[in-house]
Amino acid sequence: MRCKINRYTLFGFYAIILWSSNIALIRSISEQMGPIIGGGAACIAGGVITVSRLILKKSLLKRIKEVPLNYLFGCGGLFLIYTLSLFLAVGLAHSRAQSIELGLVNYMWPPLTIVFSIFFLSIKANYKLIPGTFFALFGIFLVINSNGSISLASFAENFMSNPAAYIFGFIAAITWALYSNLARLWGEPKAIGVVPLFVLITGIVLTIIGALMTGINHFEIKTVAEILIFGLITVCSYVLWDMAMLQGEVILVASCAYFIPFFSTVISCIYLKIIPGINVWGGCVFIIAGSLLSWRSVTGKESYKK
């Protein structure tokens, strides 16, 4: 018996692949422009495209007026902090290999989202949440033990070699988990329409901060191309994901989203031309397993549907 997958479900898969390219592009852009300026430029590109679309449809002001203020400012602020932290984490990495590690640290957000949902959304979870969270944390432990040995001393040594980058990676994971919960708590279906505004404002703020701190670096045609690609990915991924959530197989697409760490690592390795160590791959597997177990621990997953 053939399993039929409609095109809207495929749109969700395409969005997952597009999102998986973010770490590679963030690292490449950061190398050329610096993490803050690079993040600002990339967000402005994506924000301008999406906000222009809303302006042409004459729906931007209407959507802003319909969104609760706590969502607008609270979730908008978390979106800004997340983006800044992610770009700083990946941009401050001492090497491209370490940027992949930091990208995986960021992917602690799925199990953290489940943990936070117990407190913010009164979601009920069973015993699987405990091993799920442990697996994800052990995955991060393996990733940061990237020199091949596995010990607390090695973990501490690697962490202290670049503490700022790793701290920003953890902040990104925590912030996005908070955003995911508070967006559902404070927002409404209409609130999705102001996310492009978050992207644009974040880009403007980051560009101003970067210009004041370091100035605008010289960049080449490749930089402009990557910024535009990042902007298009931002637009396309959100549109495709929304269509998948509305008319696709929600549970199937959502479960596949937990494999983003693997896809992200593969794409980053190809694009950045590096081969990470066995600990990174092992950590990636444990993070995915932990995320899936955490997701499976939730009773009543329909509460996560849009």
C-alpha positions, 0 to 999 in steps of 0.5 A: 500500500503506497503512502501518499504525501500531498504537496503541502506536506512536501512544502514543510520538508522543503522549509526544513531543508532551507532552515538547515542551511542557516548555520552555514550561511551565518558563518560565511556571512560573519567571516566576511562582515562580522557577526553583528553587521552580517546578521543585521544585513541578512535580516534586513534583506529578509525583512524588506522582502517580507514586509514589502509583500505585506505592505503591497497587500495593505495588511501590515498596519491591520495586523499590527493593530490586531496583535496583543502588545505583550506579544509585540514587544515581549516576543519581538524582544526575544526574537531580537535577542535570539538572532543576535545570540545565534549570530554572535555564537556562530560568528565568534567561533574560532573555526568553521568546525567550532561553528558547527558545534555551536549550531548544534548547541543552539538546537537544544531549543526543541527539548527546552521548548517542551520543558518550558511548556509544562510551566507556561502552557500547562502541557502534560508530559510523561516519563519520556521527557526525563531521558529525552532531556538527558539525551539532548544534554549528553549530546551537547556534552559530546559536541563540546568534547570535540577533541575526541576525549570524553571527560568533564575536564575536556568539556571544561577545557573546550568550553573555556577556550571560547566561553563567550561563543558557547554562552551565546549558543546556550542563550540562543537555545533558551531564548528561542524555547521561551519565544516558542512558548510565549508566542503561543501564550500571548499570540493568536493566529494573526500574530504570525503576520508580524514575524516579518516585522520582527525580522526587519526591526532586528536587522536594523537594530543589529546593523546600528549596533554593529556600525557603532561598535566595529564599523561596516567592513569591506565586502564582496559580491559573494557577500551580497549574494549570500545575504540575498540568498539568506533573505530569500530563504527566510521568506520562502521557509516561513511561507512554505512552513505556514502552508504545510501547517495549514494543509499538510500532515502536521504531525509528520512535518513536525516530527521531521523538523527534529532532524534539522540538526543532522541536515544542518551539520551535513549542509554546513560540512559541504558548504564550509568544506570541513569534516567534523569529528566523531563526537560531533556526529555522536552529539548530533544523534543524541540531540535528535534522539533527545528531541524526539523523546521529548516530543513523544513525551507530550500527551495531547500533541494537538495543542501544538497545532496552529 
